[in-house]
């Protein structure tokens, strides 16, 4: 066993954390969870041996902290390469106007658009869950079921936050945790609830679930307004053509197309084409906006949901 070999689980995790210091915080949380889960299981499986002896045995199987860190870095690079959805070269090489409209070919723009539309529903669910859970936890505090209820409430909140992170990673590409924070060694209920109360991430997780409602309302309003306005204008030529064939009544266009009250006039055609051009620009701006909003939101989520200090 080398001089710097860890003699305890906490020391092993500290060395692993140090070896991954420059990596993504979500990756560090995943690595620490996997390592602690494995180490504690191995120590529990060898009650007749000391923790230092078990760690010495693990060094030859699971690997030393530096070796585990290197394996996680290699795996992360391969996963990123496999999941990356780059734009076609013809788009990435464009500049100016061509690059501006190239957003229509960006898959992340549409997944971000989907997430923006979904946030209103998830925000309502998260907000209701937190308000109800906090209220019931306070009400049950004087009863025997108060402690297990609070532990269950916080546990479910962390599971929801983990699922929210996976959704964000799928829609925005921002690396989020795929493992929760390990609860640590077995402890009594009172010790566990004290640790939860002292854990900053308990409160930042609840804060994130609460602010999802106002943010969801904002995101949903921006997205729906942009879609309604952009599509209404972009489809102006279709409305004009439909009016000529009698598919739509004259008042259907709301005065946007019918400059002189006639569907077939040159003014109406020019007006419809102008409206379509403006609508396409609005839709492109919307896709750029929701893509930026989704990425910014993912960074906010990482700041509030990922274990602080990793």
N, C-alpha and C positions, 0 to 999 in steps of 0.2 A: 504493500500500500504506500503510495507516494506521500510526501510530507504535507502537501496541500489537499490531500484527499478529504472529503467531508466526513465528519464523525457523527453527524446527526442529520435528520431530515430537514430541519430548518437551515442548517449550514449548506446542505445540498441544494435546496431551493434558492438560497442566497447566491451561491456560485452560478447556478443556472440563470438566474435573473441578471447577474452581472455579465455573463457571456452573451446574453441577448439584449444588452442595454441599448443598442442602436437600431433594433428592429421595431416593427410596428407594435404598438401596445396591445392590440387585439391578439397578435401572434404570441406575445409574451404571456398573456393570460391563459391562452390555450395550452401552451407548453407547461406552465406551472401547474395547471390543473391535472394534466396527464401524468406529470412526474409525481406529484403528491399522491394522486390516486394509486399509482403503481407502488410507490415506496411504502405507503401506509399498509397496503394490502400484503406486501411481502413481509414487513415487520410483524404484522398480526399473524401471518402464517408460520412464523418461527419464534414462538414465545420463549423457547429455551435458549435463544441466542440474544446477545446484546444488539442494540441498534447499530453500533459501529461495525460489528461483525457482519450484520445483514447488508449494510451499505457496501462493505468491502466485496461481498459476494455479488451484489448488484452491479458493481463497477465493471465486472467481466461479462455481464449479460445485457442489462439495460443500457449501460454506458456511463462514463463520467460526464459531469455537467457540460464540459466543453464539447464532448462528442455528441451529446444530445442536442446541444444548441446548433452545431453544424448540420446535423440531420434535419432539424426543423427548418433551417435556412434553405437547404437544398430542396426540401419538399415544398416549401412555400413558393420558391421560384418556379418549380414545375407546375404547381397548381395555378399560379398567376398566368403562366404562359398558356395553359390549357383553357382557362376561363375567359381570357381576354378576347374581346370582340372588336378588333381594329376596324377603322374605316377603310374602304377600298383605296388603293394608292392614288387613283384618279381624283379622289376627294381630298385626301390629306395633303396633296401637292397644290391644291387650289388656294388662291388668295382673293381677298376682297369680296366682291359680290358673289362670285362662284362659291367661295367657301361659306359665305353667309347662308346661301340657299342649300348648301350641302348638308345642312342639319336634317333635311328631310330623309337622308339616307343613314342617319345615325340611329342605331337600335336603342342606345341608351336614352335618347331623347324621348322615345315612345314609352319605354319602361318608366322613365321619370314622370312622364305625363300620367301614366296609370297610377303611380304612387301618389301623385298630387290629388287625383280624384278619390283615392282610397282613404286619404288622411282624415276626411270628415267623419267617416264611419268609425275608423279605428280611434280617433280622438274622442268621440262620444263614449265608446266602450271603455277606453282607458280611464277617462275622467270619472265615469260612473263607478267603475271598479274601485278606484282609489278613494273617492269620497265615501262610498259605502263601507269599504274595508276599514278606513280610519275611524269612522263613526262607530262601527260595531266593535272595533278593538277597544276604543275608549269606553264603550258601554259595558263590555264584558270584562274589563280590567279588574273589577271587584269580585268576579266569579271565578270558579275553579277552571272554567273553560277559557278564560281570558288569555292565558299564556299560550296554549296550543293553537288557539285561533289566530293570535298575532303572528306566531311562527309560520302558520300555514299561509296567512295573508302575504307576508313578506316573501315567502318561498314562491308563491304563485306570481307575485309581481316580478320577481327575477326571471321566472320562466317566460312571462309575457315579454319582458325586456329582451331576453335572448331571442325569442321569435321575431320581435321587431327588428333586431339587428340582422337576422338572416334575411328578412324581407328587404331591408335597406341594401344589404350587400348584393342581393340578386338584382335589384332595380337600378342601383347607382354604381356598383362596382367598388365601393369603398369597403376596405377590409374591416369586418366586424368579428367579435368573438364567436367562436363555435362551441365553446365550453363555458360553463358558469364558473364562478369563483369557488374553489374547494372550501367546504365548511371547516376544514381542519380536523384535529383529533377529536374523538368522541368526548362529549361534555354534557353536563346536566342542562335541563331546560333553562334554568335561571342564568347559567353561564352563557348559553347560546343567545338568549334574548338580550343579555347585557352586551354581548359582542355585536349583535345587530344594531342596537341603539348607538353604539360607539362607531359603527362603520359608516363613514361618509357616503359610501355608495348606496346604502339603504335609502337615504334621504334624496340623493341626486336621482335615483331611479324613480322614486315617487314623484319628484318634481318634473321629470321628463314626461311621465304618464299624464300629469296634470296639464302641462303646457301644450300637449298634443291637441287639446280641444281648440284653443284660440288659434294655434298655428294651422290646424286642419281647416278651420273656417276660412282663414286667410288664403291658404293654398287652393282650396276648393273654389273659392270665389274668383280668384285670379284665373284659374284654369277654365272654369265654365264660361266666364265672361269672354275670355280670349277665344275660346272655341266657338261660342255662339256668334260673336262678331266676325271672326275670320271666316268661318264656313258660310255665314250668310252672304258676305261680300264675294267670296271666292266662287260661289255657285250662282252668282248673278246671271251669267250667260245662260245657264241651264233654266233659270226662271224665265228669262226672255224667250228662249226657244219654246219652253212649255206654254207660255202665253200665246205665242203665235199659233200653236196647234190647239189652243183651247183647253190645255191641261190645268191652267191656273186662272182665276179671275183677275181682272186688271188691278184690283186693289191689293192683291197678294204681295206685290213687290214693296208695298209701303211707301211708294214715291221715290225709291232709290233708283229704279231703272227708268220708269216712265217719265222722262223729262217733259215730253209734250203730250202725254196721255195716250200715245200710240206705241204698241209693242214693236212695230216694224220700222219705225223711223230711224234715220241715221243717228240722231241724237241719242236714241235709246240704245242702239248698238254700241256707240262710243262710251256711253255711260256705263253699260254693263261690263265692257272690257276694262274700263278704268276701275270699277268696283272690284272686279276679279283680281286685278293686279294688286290693289290695296289689300284685299283679303289674303292673298298669298304672302305678302310681306308681314301682315299681322300674325299669320300662323307660324311663319319662320321665327318671328320675334318671340312668340309664345313658347316654341320648342326650345329656343336658346334660354329663355327665362326659367322654364321648369327644370331644364337640365342643371342650370346653375343653382336654383333653389334646392333641388334634391341633393346635390353634392354638399351644399352648405349645411343642409339639415343633417346629413349623414355625419358630418364633422361635429355638429352639436351633439348628436346622439352618442358619438364615441366619447366625447368629453364627459358626458353625464353617466353613461352606462358602463364604460370600461373601468375595471378596478383602478382606482387612483394609486399612483406610485409605482405601477409596473413599468 
